[in-house]
Amino acid sequence: MKDIWPWKQEGTVNITIYDVPEGLLREFAEKVINPDYPGGISPAIKDVILKAVEERKRQETRIATVKEL
């Protein structure tokens, strides 16, 4: 998968995620990471974050458009 993360020039942070159920992580690896992200879990999580932010921006745009009407 092509790296679509637009903030390559920004600084990065390292994160630790606690208490993720093992089965959920295994399913995420099997269904999302392995087929789509040969680079591993980091690119997959970045993509999930990016898509969530983009979706929220679309929602906010729609709400603002409706309020204007």
N, C-alpha and C positions, 0 to 999 in steps of 0.2 A: 504494500500500500504506500502511496506517495505521502510524504510527510507534509501535512497541511497546517501544522502548528505555526501561526503567523507571528509569534513573539520570539523568534530565535535570537534576536539581538538583546533581549531583555535579560536581566539576571534571573537565576533559577533558584528554587528552594527545594530542599529534600523534605519529604513528608513520611510519617509513619502512621499507618492505619491500624487501629486496634479492634479487636473483637469482631472480625469478619468471619462469619461461619465458613468452616472448611468446605462444606458442600457447595455453597454459593460461589466461593472463589474457584473451586474445581470446575463448576459449570461455566463460569465466566471464561476460564481458560480454554475449555473444550469448545464452546460455542462462539466465542468472540476473538480471543487472543490468538489461538493457534491458527485458525483459518485466515484471519485478516491482518494480523500484526506480527510479522516474523521478527520484529525487533523486541518483542516481549510485552510485558504488562505496562511499562511506562508509556509507550506511544498509545496504547489502548486507553489508558486513563486520561491522557491529555486530550484524546479525541472525544471521549465522553464529556469532559469538562467543556471543551470548545462547543460541542453540539448543544449542551445545556444552556450555555450563555447565549448562543445564537437563537435558540428557541425562545428564551426569555425576552430577548430584544424584539423578536417578531411579535410576541404577545403584547409587549408594551406599545409597540407601534400600532397594532390593531386596536387596542384600548384607546389610545390617543386619537386615532382616526374616528372611532365611534363617538367619542366625547365631543369632537368638533362638529359632528353632524347635528 
